[in-house]
Amino acid sequence: MARTYNETIPTDKDWVRLTISDRDVSNAVFDDEEIQAVLDESANKWLAAARLGELLLTRNGGVVWKQVGELRIKFDDSETEESVYRSYLRRLRAYGCFVLEPRPKAFGNL
């Protein structure tokens, strides 16, 4: 099973890896085939990312730190790492549903 990531984000699989922070292919949680299977059964990449994020939570017990290069940040102590990540997944799911159902037209735009 392959674990690849292209930082130019040419595919939905790469976008999902970026979105759920599973980019380190030497230590990736998901195989490419697993990500593609969830993408294939999901209505869009946002909902696939939310689903894979939930699976990531169950496998790893949540996200502890956010790291970009040398910068490492711990989330606000008033919230747990898991609650922050769950909130992020809710936003992914909400946006995934939003793109499925476009906004109604304003009365004046009919």
C-alpha positions in Angstrom: 0.0 0.0 0.0 1.3 3.4 -1.0 1.6 6.5 1.1 2.3 9.5 -1.0 1.8 13.3 -0.7 2.5 16.0 -3.4 2.6 19.4 -1.8 1.4 21.0 -5.1 -1.9 19.4 -4.3 -2.7 18.0 -7.8 -5.3 15.5 -6.5 -8.1 15.3 -4.0 -6.1 12.7 -2.1 -3.3 15.2 -1.6 -5.8 17.9 -0.6 -7.3 15.5 2.0 -3.9 14.7 3.4 -3.2 18.4 3.7 -6.6 19.1 5.3 -6.4 16.4 7.9 -2.6 16.9 8.6 -1.6 13.5 7.4 1.3 14.7 5.2 4.3 13.0 6.7 4.3 9.9 4.5 7.0 8.2 6.5 4.5 8.2 9.4 1.2 8.6 7.6 -1.9 7.2 9.2 -3.7 6.4 6.0 -2.7 4.6 2.9 -3.5 6.3 -0.4 -6.0 3.5 -1.2 -7.9 4.1 2.1 -8.1 7.8 1.3 -9.3 7.1 -2.2 -11.9 4.6 -1.0 -13.4 7.3 1.3 -13.3 9.9 -1.4 -15.1 7.5 -3.8 -17.9 6.9 -1.3 -18.3 10.6 -0.2 -20.3 13.3 -1.9 -17.3 15.6 -1.9 -13.7 16.0 -0.7 -14.8 18.1 2.3 -17.0 15.3 3.7 -14.3 12.8 2.9 -11.8 14.9 4.9 -14.3 15.1 7.8 -14.8 11.3 7.8 -11.1 10.6 7.6 -10.5 13.1 10.4 -12.9 11.2 12.6 -11.0 8.0 11.8 -7.7 9.8 12.6 -9.2 10.8 16.0 -10.2 7.2 16.8 -6.8 5.9 15.8 -4.6 8.6 17.5 -6.8 10.0 20.2 -6.8 13.5 18.8 -4.3 16.1 17.7 -1.8 17.3 20.4 0.2 20.0 18.6 0.2 22.0 15.5 3.6 22.3 13.9 4.7 24.3 10.9 8.5 24.1 10.3 10.2 25.0 13.6 7.1 26.6 15.1 5.2 24.3 17.4 2.0 25.6 19.1 -0.1 24.0 21.8 -3.8 24.8 21.6 -5.5 27.0 24.2 -5.4 25.2 27.6 -9.1 25.9 28.1 -9.9 23.5 25.3 -8.5 20.0 24.8 -6.7 19.1 21.7 -9.5 16.7 20.8 -12.2 19.3 21.2 -10.3 21.7 18.9 -10.0 19.0 16.3 -13.6 17.9 16.6 -14.7 21.5 16.1 -12.5 21.6 12.9 -14.2 18.4 11.7 -17.7 20.0 12.3 -16.6 22.9 10.1 -15.4 20.6 7.4 -18.6 18.7 7.4 -20.7 21.9 7.4 -18.8 23.3 4.4 -19.1 19.9 2.6 -22.9 20.1 3.1 -23.0 23.7 2.0 -21.3 23.0 -1.3 -23.8 20.2 -2.0 -26.7 22.6 -1.4 -26.1 26.0 -3.0 -27.5 29.1 -1.4 -31.0 30.1 -2.4 -31.1 33.1 -4.7 -32.1 36.5 -3.1 -35.5 37.7 -4.1 -34.1 40.6 -6.0 -31.9 38.3 -8.1 -34.7 36.2 -9.6 
